[in-house]
Amino acid sequence: MNTHWVKRLKHPEFELEGNRLIKVPSAEHSTHYVPLTDYSIISVTGPDAHKFLQGQLTCDLNEVDKLGALPGAHCNIKGHMHSLYQVMRASDSGYWLRIRTDMADNALTLLKKYIIFSKAEATLEPDLIGIGLHGPDATEIGDSLSANFGIAHLLVTERPGARRECWFHSRLMPQVLELVEQHASVAERNDWERLEIDAGIPELSPATAEAFIPQMTNLQALKGVSFTKGCYTGQEIVTRLQHRGQLKKPMYLAEIHTHETPEPGQTLATQEKDNAGQVVRAAHIPGGYRVLAVIVKDLADSETLHLGNSEGPELKLLPLPYELDPALFQSKR
């Protein structure tokens, strides 16, 4: 965790578990901010930053330039996701790639493997820190931060559900939080995780790195995959699945009533099959957990799914907040 957050959160009213905030004081406001203490930023800057990332990531950097941010994966040559970013336009010549901290070193290594022939540089930025904003005043607070600090020092991007994500240099922490705390109370990291899961947004962990092709995590439904921009690493496999293949394992939203914490990469089972799917991410809810999981579609459609093994707690599948193209599940042969 960034040392600035450690100092800020070192207080009897706060409780940390690893690098996540799990206990906070009673809220004074209906809007909340969440310290994103388990995420890091990799910056990619230089004259070739756009060209380099366009040739590596699944998302279209032209759309990132228009919209401000999109999810994007860095795949291996077999089309499996090695790294998964929130790609943010930070300046005319640079991008910030937000990623789980425990994935950042390996992600940076892969970027540097390909960047050596480009006029660009990829750097881990330990002094950039982030917060998530949710609640009725999240948009207004985000707009106020942008107006007060400007894009050169602070970046605010939109998240589903009228939420905002804000990244800034740690030296601005006192001023940023002074403004934010006039209208928002600090909240637990789990709150943000649940909102991301409810929005159907995937994430990779060390346990699931290179386990999924992008469409297996519904990344195309979030504009995180372009099928028209041209070549990128793993593009041939990803495009072939979209236009000539059949997706047999999409990602589902579900609830599990259990005291056992579902872990990323943990397997799911039916009575007849031990490996029916994998957990992608999970967040605590009253009485259990909300999860995203990649599951064999035929089994999700017809069988009862369990966490861990056939004796484990049952999954209750829930509707996703977006539609998946039915053609993806049809054989094209």
GUBA-703769 format. One line per 8 residues: their letters; for each residue x, y, z of N, C-alpha, C. Coordinates in steps of 0.001 Angstrom, whole numbers. Example, Ala and Ser with C-alpha at 12.3 -4.5 7.8 and 13.67 -1.06 7.14 Angstrom:
! GUBA-703769
AS) 13190/-5690/7800/12300/-4500/7800/13200/-3300/7800  12850/-2250/7080/13670/-1060/7140/12900/30/7870 $
***
This chain:
! GUBA-703769
MNTHWVKR) 836/-1189/0/0/0/0/881/1252/0  448/2273/-719/1170/3536/-727/1364/4050/692  2580/4512/998/2893/4952/2365/2027/6120/2811  1575/6933/1861/716/8067/2213/-640/7583/2722  -1159/6498/2131/-2407/5933/2621/-2200/5296/3993  -1060/4655/4187/-778/4029/5482/-844/5074/6590  -230/6223/6360/-247/7293/7369/-1660/7821/7580  -2401/7977/6485/-3746/8538/6576/-4700/7608/7316 $
LKHPEFEL) -4547/6309/7091/-5494/5333/7637/-5024/4703/8941  -3876/5141/9448/-3374/4610/10716/-4081/5335/11858  -5258/4824/12176/-6137/5474/13149/-7001/4391/13780  -7308/4504/15081/-8106/3450/15746/-9464/3200/15110  -10016/4202/14417/-11335/4029/13815/-11284/3247/12504  -10087/3070/11950/-9928/2322/10700/-9337/950/10989  -9696/-12/10138/-9080/-1339/10230/-8694/-1803/8830  -7452/-2250/8715/-6937/-2718/7435/-6729/-4223/7481 $
EGNRLIKV) -7011/-4870/6354/-6694/-6281/6182/-5856/-6386/4913  -4574/-6680/5081/-3672/-6612/3945/-3580/-5173/3479  -3901/-4940/2220/-3865/-3569/1708/-5261/-3032/1391  -6288/-3585/2088/-7652/-3115/1891/-8257/-2601/3192  -9028/-1540/3078/-9729/-965/4220/-11009/-1754/4461  -11143/-2348/5666/-12296/-3207/5933/-13198/-2673/7048  -12802/-1584/7719/-13656/-1013/8774/-13450/490/8805  -14560/1238/8871/-14511/2697/8861/-15472/3237/9909 $
PSAEHSTH) -15342/4521/10292/-16305/5117/11217/-17687/5226/10585  -18679/5496/11398/-20038/5706/10893/-20064/6852/9890  -20822/6677/8819/-20851/7660/7745/-21665/8894/8136  -21146/10066/7773/-21866/11321/7977/-22631/11737/6721  -22221/11186/5566/-22801/11587/4283/-23364/10367/3560  -24303/10618/2645/-24854/9538/1833/-23971/9212/627  -23021/10083/324/-22019/9819/-708/-20742/9358/-29  -20027/8448/-700/-18848/7842/-80/-17650/7874/-1017 $
YVPLTDYS) -16460/7895/-397/-15238/7694/-1176/-14497/6487/-617  -13914/5711/-1519/-13236/4472/-1160/-11767/4583/-1547  -10834/4508/-604/-9414/4471/-971/-9094/3201/-1771  -8582/3381/-2966/-8262/2242/-3838/-6824/1808/-3573  -6623/1332/-2367/-5268/1073/-1872/-4621/-166/-2476  -5395/-1011/-3148/-4834/-2234/-3718/-4669/-2151/-5226  -4748/-927/-5767/-4505/-702/-7188/-3254/151/-7385  -2644/5/-8550/-1481/805/-8931/-1678/1326/-10345 $
IISVTGPD) -835/2300/-10696/-853/2886/-12031/477/2628/-12734  390/2149/-13968/1527/2121/-14877/1291/3215/-15905  2235/4118/-16063/2108/5155/-17082/2836/4717/-18343  2238/5027/-19476/2901/4825/-20769/2914/6182/-21465  4104/6711/-21669/4255/8059/-22195/5235/8069/-23359  5204/9158/-24119/6120/9330/-25238/5383/9467/-26553  6093/9869/-27613/5459/10095/-28920/4730/8871/-29471  5197/7674/-29144/4589/6449/-29671/3660/5754/-28680 $
AHKFLQGQ) 3264/6438/-27590/2453/5786/-26556/1146/5240/-27141  451/6056/-27921/-813/5622/-28520/-588/4454/-29469  373/4597/-30365/659/3557/-31352/1061/2253/-30681  1896/2346/-29648/2351/1151/-28944/1184/416/-28293  366/1125/-27527/-746/485/-26835/-1803/-23/-27820  -1981/682/-28925/-2938/228/-29939/-2526/-1127/-30511  -1240/-1379/-30552/-740/-2638/-31077/-564/-3721/-30032  -927/-3427/-28781/-764/-4405/-27708/-2070/-4757/-27004 $
LTCDLNEV) -2926/-3782/-26754/-4116/-4001/-25941/-5339/-4305/-26799  -6338/-4935/-26191/-7545/-5331/-26918/-8468/-4159/-27229  -8455/-3103/-26428/-9356/-1976/-26642/-8813/-1060/-27736  -9696/-213/-28278/-9322/755/-29304/-8888/2038/-28618  -7629/2424/-28774/-7123/3628/-28118/-7783/4888/-28653  -8300/4854/-29874/-9042/6005/-30383/-10314/6229/-29569  -10947/5137/-29148/-12132/5254/-28301/-11760/5703/-26889  -10611/5255/-26401/-10133/5743/-25103/-9946/7250/-25159 $
DKLGALPG) -9367/7752/-26264/-9160/9189/-26414/-10480/9951/-26391  -11534/9355/-26979/-12835/10021/-27024/-13556/9957/-25687  -13536/8774/-25069/-14357/8529/-23875/-13620/8816/-22574  -12299/8844/-22610/-11510/9096/-21408/-10955/7841/-20777  -11699/6722/-20860/-11223/5472/-20252/-12030/4300/-20791  -11371/3151/-20904/-12006/1891/-21272/-11200/749/-20658  -11832/-395/-20417/-11041/-1558/-20034/-10267/-2078/-21242  -9116/-2664/-20985/-8323/-3237/-22065/-7402/-4307/-21517 $
AHCNIKGH) -7296/-5413/-22256/-6461/-6532/-21826/-5191/-6597/-22653  -4126/-7071/-22039/-2882/-7397/-22726/-2807/-8918/-22748  -2938/-9491/-23944/-3017/-10942/-24082/-1658/-11543/-24427  -1527/-12837/-24187/-375/-13556/-24718/-687/-13947/-26166  249/-14594/-26832/65/-14879/-28251/-1059/-15885/-28496  -1489/-16589/-27451/-2593/-17536/-27578/-3949/-16894/-27280  -3954/-15570/-27079/-5201/-14850/-26865/-5722/-14868/-25444  -4948/-15407/-24494/-5374/-15417/-23098/-4861/-14169/-22384 $
MHSLYQVM) -5674/-13610/-21519/-5354/-12332/-20878/-4261/-12498/-19818  -3168/-11822/-20046/-2076/-11779/-19083/-2311/-10668/-18066  -2793/-9525/-18546/-3041/-8355/-17702/-4361/-7726/-18122  -5056/-7119/-17174/-6309/-6439/-17467/-6277/-5068/-16804  -6435/-4033/-17623/-6301/-2650/-17171/-7611/-1879/-17296  -7706/-795/-16551/-8559/322/-16912/-7622/1317/-17574  -7807/1528/-18872/-6900/2372/-19659/-7463/3789/-19672  -6684/4754/-19175/-7161/6124/-19013/-6277/7084/-19801 $
RASDSGYW) -6890/7976/-20539/-6142/9007/-21265/-5719/10074/-20258  -4410/10237/-20082/-3903/11143/-19051/-3392/12461/-19612  -2959/12473/-20870/-2421/13687/-21482/-2336/13467/-22977  -1856/14485/-23715/-1733/14357/-25158/-751/13268/-25562  163/12924/-24685/1193/11941/-25051/1293/10794/-24049  223/10568/-23274/362/9526/-22270/-935/8928/-21786  -817/7738/-21197/-1954/6985/-20666/-1583/6428/-19296  -2590/6313/-18445/-2427/5642/-17157/-3182/4322/-17226 $
LRIRTDMA) -2506/3246/-16871/-3098/1918/-16863/-3282/1484/-15417  -4537/1428/-14970/-4826/1042/-13586/-4960/-477/-13508  -4287/-1067/-12526/-4243/-2513/-12411/-4079/-2892/-10943  -4495/-4097/-10581/-4252/-4579/-9223/-2763/-4532/-8933  -2415/-4095/-7733/-1002/-3963/-7367/-269/-5294/-7441  -944/-6384/-7071/-264/-7680/-7098/-96/-8235/-8513  -601/-7505/-9509/-403/-7870/-10913/537/-6910/-11631  901/-5819/-10977/1566/-4718/-11665/2967/-5073/-12158 $
DNALTLLK) 3761/-5738/-11351/5144/-6028/-11752/5190/-6913/-13000  4391/-7970/-13017/4376/-8852/-14177/3815/-8144/-15410  2816/-7289/-15194/2252/-6533/-16309/3294/-5592/-16906  4033/-4923/-16047/5070/-3997/-16515/6164/-4740/-17273  6530/-5902/-16790/7549/-6710/-17473/7119/-7047/-18893  5851/-7425/-19066/5365/-7763/-20406/5315/-6530/-21300  4881/-5407/-20784/4870/-4176/-21573/6282/-3821/-22046  7242/-3923/-21137/8621/-3557/-21486/9227/-4523/-22501 $
KYIIFSKA) 8732/-5741/-22525/9221/-6714/-23505/8951/-6239/-24923  7811/-5551/-25132/7422/-5131/-26469/7725/-3664/-26763  8003/-2872/-25731/8106/-1429/-25928/9488/-975/-26392  10454/-1889/-26403/11854/-1486/-26642/12071/-869/-28023  11206/-1158/-28984/11372/-602/-30322/10467/612/-30557  9833/1109/-29509/8936/2255/-29621/9531/3472/-28920  9121/4641/-29381/9494/5881/-28704/8476/6132/-27596  8512/5238/-26634/7583/5301/-25504/8245/4642/-24303 $
EATLEPDL) 7700/4926/-23136/8265/4397/-21896/7136/3969/-20973  7268/2790/-20380/6300/2290/-19401/6934/2321/-18024  6229/2931/-17059/6796/3151/-15729/5747/2905/-14658  6101/2190/-13613/5228/2065/-12449/5275/3365/-11670  4110/3891/-11297/4011/5214/-10655/3557/5072/-9205  4481/4843/-8269/4083/4609/-6873/3489/5829/-6180  3689/7022/-6751/3171/8224/-6108/1798/8638/-6621  1211/7857/-7514/-163/8109/-7936/-1106/7260/-7093 $
IGIGLHGP) -2110/7885/-6514/-3052/7191/-5643/-4473/7480/-6103  -5414/6598/-5709/-6761/6723/-6235/-7849/6567/-5200  -9018/7117/-5526/-10228/6926/-4731/-11384/6631/-5682  -12376/5896/-5186/-13623/5700/-5910/-14724/6488/-5227  -15592/7106/-6001/-16695/7907/-5471/-18021/7269/-5874  -18911/7052/-4915/-20241/6541/-5241/-21272/7163/-4319  -22485/7275/-4817/-23554/7922/-4067/-24103/9110/-4834  -25116/9796/-4284/-25844/10831/-5034/-24999/12020/-5473 $
DATEIGDS) -23905/12323/-4769/-23093/13488/-5120/-21776/13116/-5792  -21625/11853/-6214/-20349/11416/-6778/-19976/12199/-8030  -20941/12411/-8922/-20655/13139/-10161/-20256/14577/-9873  -20993/15215/-8971/-20697/16613/-8626/-19312/16752/-7992  -18960/15815/-7108/-17634/15862/-6479/-16549/15654/-7527  -16761/14705/-8426/-15789/14470/-9489/-15593/15693/-10354  -16688/16352/-10720/-16592/17579/-11524/-15846/18676/-10769  -16095/18760/-9487/-15422/19777/-8672/-13920/19517/-8591 $
LSANFGIA) -13540/18251/-8443/-12113/17916/-8414/-11443/18276/-9729  -12081/17940/-10846/-11518/18269/-12157/-11352/19769/-12323  -12343/20524/-11874/-12297/21975/-12023/-11218/22604/-11145  -11005/22043/-9956/-10059/22634/-9012/-8609/22259/-9289  -8385/21072/-9858/-7008/20606/-9999/-6554/20452/-11445  -7457/20193/-12374/-7082/20096/-13777/-6447/18775/-14137  -6513/18419/-15433/-6087/17108/-15898/-4582/16894/-15758  -3809/17960/-15694/-2356/17798/-15571/-1967/17226/-14214 $
HLLVTERP) -2826/17371/-13221/-2493/16934/-11868/-3436/15861/-11324  -4609/15723/-11910/-5627/14834/-11356/-6516/14354/-12492  -6889/13070/-12459/-7686/12482/-13523/-8934/11847/-12934  -10099/12236/-13438/-11379/11676/-13013/-12012/10969/-14205  -12415/9713/-14012/-13077/8966/-15077/-14420/8436/-14577  -15306/8137/-15523/-16635/7634/-15194/-16594/6132/-14986  -17439/5671/-14056/-17669/4240/-13849/-19168/3999/-13935  -19609/2781/-14260/-21048/2504/-14338/-21761/2829/-13026 $
GARRECWF) -23017/3242/-13152/-23799/3558/-11970/-23543/4948/-11423  -23195/5894/-12303/-22947/7288/-11906/-21845/7403/-10860  -20873/6486/-10937/-19718/6546/-10049/-18557/7262/-10740  -17576/7642/-9953/-16377/8269/-10480/-15142/7639/-9840  -14072/7544/-10629/-12786/7072/-10133/-11782/8198/-10335  -11014/8494/-9313/-10129/9651/-9337/-8707/9240/-8961  -7725/9653/-9781/-6308/9373/-9528/-5525/10672/-9527  -4577/10777/-8587/-3841/12030/-8423/-2515/11745/-7738 $
HSRLMPQV) -1616/12723/-7794/-319/12576/-7133/-507/12656/-5621  246/11851/-4912/80/11769/-3452/307/13106/-2760  1086/13996/-3362/1300/15294/-2722/18/16118/-2656  -979/15755/-3489/-2255/16465/-3478/-3260/15866/-2506  -2871/14795/-1813/-3833/14118/-944/-4522/15058/51  -3804/15909/784/-4498/16769/1764/-5566/17646/1116  -5235/18279/-13/-6187/19175/-666/-7358/18407/-1275  -7065/17264/-1909/-8126/16474/-2531/-9106/15961/-1477 $
LELVEQHA) -8583/15359/-418/-9468/14785/599/-10193/15863/1397  -9595/17025/1553/-10299/18128/2226/-11555/18502/1445  -11425/18572/117/-12588/18895/-712/-13601/17748/-693  -13111/16514/-861/-14001/15356/-929/-14775/15178/369  -14089/15334/1496/-14716/15037/2779/-15739/16080/3222  -15866/17169/2472/-16957/18103/2735/-18306/17506/2335  -18268/16515/1419/-19511/15978/868/-19587/14458/895  -18500/13767/1308/-18478/12305/1244/-17752/11725/2447 $
SVAERNDW) -18210/10572/2895/-17582/9847/3999/-16785/8676/3450  -15704/8327/4135/-14883/7202/3706/-15668/5902/3875  -15471/4971/2939/-16190/3691/2959/-15209/2547/2783  -15673/1346/3092/-14839/153/2996/-14589/-224/1533  -13456/-859/1316/-13095/-1298/-40/-14125/-2272/-603  -14738/-3088/246/-15731/-4059/-217/-16909/-3389/-913  -17262/-2166/-483/-18379/-1459/-1101/-18117/-1238/-2590  -16905/-821/-2913/-16539/-557/-4310/-16477/-1871/-5091 $
ERLEIDAG) -15958/-2911/-4455/-15867/-4210/-5114/-17260/-4714/-5495  -18204/-4562/-4589/-19571/-5026/-4879/-20176/-4242/-6040  -19959/-2948/-6089/-20500/-2132/-7173/-19866/-2495/-8515  -18584/-2805/-8513/-17921/-3244/-9739/-18489/-4590/-10203  -18709/-5475/-9256/-19277/-6787/-9595/-20698/-6640/-10101  -21498/-5819/-9448/-22873/-5598/-9898/-22917/-5027/-11313  -21870/-4290/-11694/-21782/-3739/-13043/-21234/-4748/-14044  -20891/-5955/-13571/-20394/-7001/-14459/-19005/-6755/-14999 $
IPELSPAT) -18149/-6111/-14212/-16810/-5737/-14658/-15811/-6776/-14168  -15092/-7436/-15073/-14143/-8473/-14658/-12839/-7887/-14142  -12057/-8743/-13524/-10720/-8376/-13059/-9868/-9639/-13044  -8594/-9473/-13309/-7662/-10591/-13211/-6915/-10526/-11893  -6561/-11688/-11378/-5725/-11815/-10185/-4575/-12742/-10539  -3567/-12853/-9664/-2498/-13821/-9948/-3022/-15236/-10188  -4134/-15598/-9540/-4676/-16954/-9689/-5368/-17166/-11027  -5774/-16078/-11710/-6509/-16224/-12969/-5765/-15641/-14162 $
AEAFIPQM) -4538/-15186/-13972/-3753/-14661/-15091/-3596/-15741/-16151  -3863/-15378/-17400/-3772/-16250/-18570/-4767/-17418/-18534  -5817/-17283/-17726/-6840/-18329/-17661/-7972/-18103/-18655  -8177/-16839/-19093/-9360/-16508/-19873/-9013/-15774/-21165  -9728/-16101/-22244/-9785/-15256/-23432/-10742/-14107/-23115  -10535/-12898/-23658/-11354/-11743/-23257/-12857/-11985/-23255  -13401/-12666/-24285/-14847/-12873/-24354/-15360/-13754/-23228  -14489/-14550/-22614/-14910/-15379/-21489/-15260/-14530/-20274 $
TNLQALKG) -14764/-13288/-20231/-15096/-12374/-19131/-16012/-11238/-19594  -16664/-11437/-20758/-17620/-10462/-21313/-16986/-9115/-21626  -15678/-9090/-21858/-14984/-7817/-22045/-15491/-7074/-23276  -15936/-7806/-24297/-16437/-7168/-25512/-17712/-6374/-25237  -18505/-6794/-24241/-19746/-6080/-23902/-19464/-4756/-23202  -18229/-4576/-22747/-17823/-3348/-22049/-16928/-2471/-22917  -16915/-2726/-24225/-16091/-2003/-25196/-14602/-2186/-24917  -14263/-3303/-24281/-12876/-3565/-23956/-12143/-4350/-25026 $
VSFTKGCY) -12851/-4729/-26097/-12253/-5448/-27218/-12710/-4796/-28512  -11758/-4479/-29396/-12081/-3966/-30720/-11821/-5056/-31750  -12781/-5220/-32669/-12633/-6196/-33746/-12397/-5521/-35092  -12142/-4214/-35068/-11960/-3455/-36308/-10668/-2656/-36356  -9952/-2533/-35246/-8806/-1609/-35220/-7546/-2188/-35858  -7499/-3502/-36070/-6283/-4094/-36622/-5583/-4973/-35613  -4327/-5254/-35885/-3598/-6274/-35132/-3171/-5803/-33749  -3198/-6733/-32818/-2588/-6578/-31495/-2215/-7970/-31018 $
TGQEIVTR) -1441/-8049/-29976/-976/-9345/-29494/-2159/-10239/-29113  -2234/-11418/-29702/-3324/-12352/-29439/-4568/-12101/-30259  -4541/-11089/-31134/-5746/-10670/-31869/-6332/-11773/-32739  -5498/-12570/-33359/-6000/-13604/-34265/-6924/-14586/-33542  -6520/-15002/-32337/-7337/-15947/-31565/-8628/-15293/-31103  -8523/-14059/-30602/-9691/-13345/-30079/-10714/-13108/-31188  -10240/-12684/-32366/-11143/-12406/-33480/-11752/-13690/-34032  -10976/-14754/-34088/-11493/-16024/-34593/-12644/-16527/-33729 $
LQHRGQLK) -12502/-16386/-32402/-13592/-16805/-31523/-14839/-15975/-31786  -14669/-14688/-32017/-15813/-13798/-32213/-16571/-14117/-33503  -15841/-14385/-34576/-16479/-14484/-35886/-16615/-15911/-36416  -15788/-16826/-35915/-15816/-18174/-36470/-15992/-19262/-35412  -15862/-18891/-34159/-15925/-19881/-33096/-17230/-19844/-32328  -17248/-20526/-31201/-18422/-20593/-30327/-17959/-20435/-28887  -18472/-19427/-28205/-18096/-19182/-26816/-18828/-20169/-25916  -18093/-20991/-25222/-18702/-22020/-24379/-18632/-21681/-22889 $
KPMYLAEI) -17841/-20645/-22535/-17687/-20284/-21125/-17753/-18762/-20960  -18940/-18176/-20849/-19040/-16755/-20547/-18982/-16495/-19042  -19017/-15232/-18694/-18996/-14843/-17279/-20418/-14556/-16801  -20714/-15018/-15582/-22033/-14873/-14969/-21926/-14069/-13671  -23030/-13436/-13326/-23200/-12793/-12023/-24004/-13733/-11137  -23580/-13886/-9883/-24257/-14850/-9008/-24131/-14438/-7550  -24947/-15080/-6708/-24841/-14949/-5249/-24598/-16320/-4650  -23836/-16323/-3560/-23583/-17564/-2825/-23830/-17275/-1347 $
HTHETPEP) -24708/-18016/-720/-24966/-17849/710/-24023/-18778/1472  -22945/-18196/1970/-21895/-18970/2627/-21058/-18046/3507  -20393/-18643/4493/-19424/-17898/5306/-18017/-18038/4736  -17862/-18933/3776/-16562/-19154/3137/-16342/-18092/2062  -15217/-17407/2111/-14933/-16368/1126/-14531/-16995/-203  -15284/-16770/-1279/-14870/-17284/-2587/-13607/-16554/-3049  -12635/-17299/-3500/-11363/-16722/-3924/-11250/-16751/-5445  -10639/-15716/-6059/-10419/-15758/-7504/-9686/-17032/-7913 $
GQTLATQE) -10182/-17662/-8956/-9594/-18910/-9426/-10185/-20146/-8794  -10965/-19989/-7717/-11574/-21153/-7070/-12562/-21815/-8022  -12551/-23126/-8060/-13375/-23843/-9022/-14822/-23958/-8549  -15702/-24146/-9531/-17104/-24442/-9301/-17370/-25862/-9791  -18408/-26484/-9260/-18683/-27880/-9611/-20179/-28113/-9705  -20544/-29165/-10432/-21898/-29713/-10415/-21812/-31129/-9843  -22919/-31792/-9761/-22905/-33170/-9254/-22093/-34093/-10156  -22016/-33762/-11446/-21350/-34650/-12400/-19985/-34147/-12849 $
KDNAGQVV) -19678/-32876/-12618/-18434/-32309/-13152/-17726/-31484/-12089  -16444/-31766/-11886/-15668/-31070/-10849/-15216/-29681/-11271  -14997/-29485/-12564/-14483/-28204/-13040/-15493/-27566/-13987  -16533/-26972/-13394/-17597/-26355/-14179/-17369/-24867/-14396  -16401/-24299/-13712/-16132/-22875/-13859/-15137/-22399/-12828  -14877/-21069/-12850/-13938/-20442/-11933/-14479/-19108/-11445  -14219/-18807/-10183/-14556/-17499/-9636/-13603/-16453/-10216  -14148/-15307/-10616/-13351/-14194/-11133/-13073/-13178/-10027 $
RAAHIPGG) -14119/-12738/-9324/-13975/-11813/-8202/-15199/-11949/-7309  -15082/-11494/-6062/-16164/-11675/-5095/-16205/-10509/-4122  -17405/-10205/-3624/-17590/-9167/-2611/-18618/-9643/-1592  -18408/-9276/-359/-19302/-9685/719/-20624/-8931/636  -21723/-9652/869/-23054/-9080/1014/-23671/-9709/2259  -24757/-9161/2802/-25369/-9790/3976/-25731/-11256/3707  -25176/-12142/4508/-25486/-13560/4390/-24663/-14332/3385  -23723/-13659/2702/-22938/-14394/1704/-22083/-13499/856 $
YRVLAVIV) -22020/-13834/-452/-21128/-13125/-1368/-21785/-12948/-2727  -21509/-11834/-3354/-21820/-11603/-4752/-20560/-11912/-5539  -20695/-12651/-6654/-19517/-13070/-7397/-19728/-12904/-8896  -18624/-12754/-9599/-18559/-12970/-11034/-17772/-14250/-11247  -18252/-15095/-12152/-17594/-16379/-12392/-17737/-16768/-13850  -16662/-17311/-14407/-16698/-17888/-15747/-17176/-19331/-15613  -18261/-19671/-16327/-18919/-20969/-16144/-19221/-21590/-17506  -19099/-22898/-17594/-19510/-23622/-18801/-21003/-23357/-19027 $
KDLADSET) -21338/-22767/-20175/-22715/-22315/-20411/-23731/-23453/-20345  -23420/-24585/-20932/-24365/-25705/-20909/-24704/-26125/-19481  -23702/-26065/-18595/-23933/-26437/-17200/-24689/-25343/-16457  -24355/-24085/-16745/-25083/-22979/-16110/-26552/-22993/-16497  -26833/-23432/-17723/-28215/-23453/-18206/-29024/-24614/-17646  -28355/-25681/-17187/-29107/-26893/-16877/-28818/-27535/-15519  -27733/-27133/-14864/-27325/-27819/-13639/-27261/-26853/-12455  -27271/-27410/-11257/-27025/-26628/-10051/-25525/-26534/-9828 $
LHLGNSEG) -25050/-25327/-9622/-23622/-25080/-9464/-23285/-24903/-7992  -22085/-25353/-7621/-21633/-25289/-6242/-20227/-24692/-6183  -19935/-24034/-5086/-18595/-23496/-4861/-17678/-24588/-4339  -16553/-24773/-5008/-15542/-25716/-4551/-15767/-27123/-5069  -16794/-27783/-4579/-17107/-29141/-5024/-18615/-29345/-4968  -19053/-30534/-5322/-20490/-30798/-5436/-21225/-30726/-4102  -20483/-30710/-2994/-21085/-30580/-1671/-21051/-29141/-1160  -20450/-28248/-1937/-20296/-26870/-1498/-21579/-26066/-1620 $
PELKLLPL) -21564/-24813/-1143/-22753/-23962/-1216/-23163/-23694/-2663  -24470/-23547/-2868/-25016/-23359/-4211/-24863/-21918/-4683  -24729/-21769/-6004/-24759/-20465/-6642/-26168/-20180/-7137  -26617/-18943/-6936/-27862/-18465/-7520/-27489/-17467/-8605  -27754/-17816/-9857/-27397/-16932/-10966/-28338/-15737/-11014  -27775/-14560/-11331/-28515/-13306/-11401/-28382/-12711/-12796  -29289/-11828/-13198/-29169/-11196/-14519/-27959/-10260/-14570  -27243/-10295/-15668/-26174/-9337/-15901/-26761/-7969/-16238 $
PYELDPAL) -26020/-6894/-16005/-26536/-5556/-16317/-26388/-5172/-17779  -25920/-6100/-18625/-25784/-5838/-20056/-26140/-7107/-20813  -26369/-6954/-22107/-26749/-8085/-22955/-25517/-8652/-23649  -25459/-9974/-23764/-24423/-10643/-24540/-25015/-11062/-25887  -24233/-10917/-26940/-24685/-11250/-28284/-24984/-12750/-28382  -26229/-13145/-28662/-26557/-14583/-28754/-25734/-15318/-29809  -25279/-14601/-30830/-24511/-15242/-31899/-23194/-15814/-31390  -22690/-15262/-30284/-21439/-15775/-29717/-21562/-17229/-29292 $
FQSKR) -22752/-17665/-28940/-22960/-18993/-28397/-23421/-20003/-29455  -23479/-19541/-30699/-23946/-20407/-31783/-22754/-20931/-32591  -22810/-22198/-32962/-21762/-22778/-33790/-21803/-22151/-35177  -20628/-21778/-35708/-20571/-21127/-37018/-20057/-22078/-38095  -19961/-23338/-37758/-19496/-24329/-38727/-20657/-24850/-39563 $
***
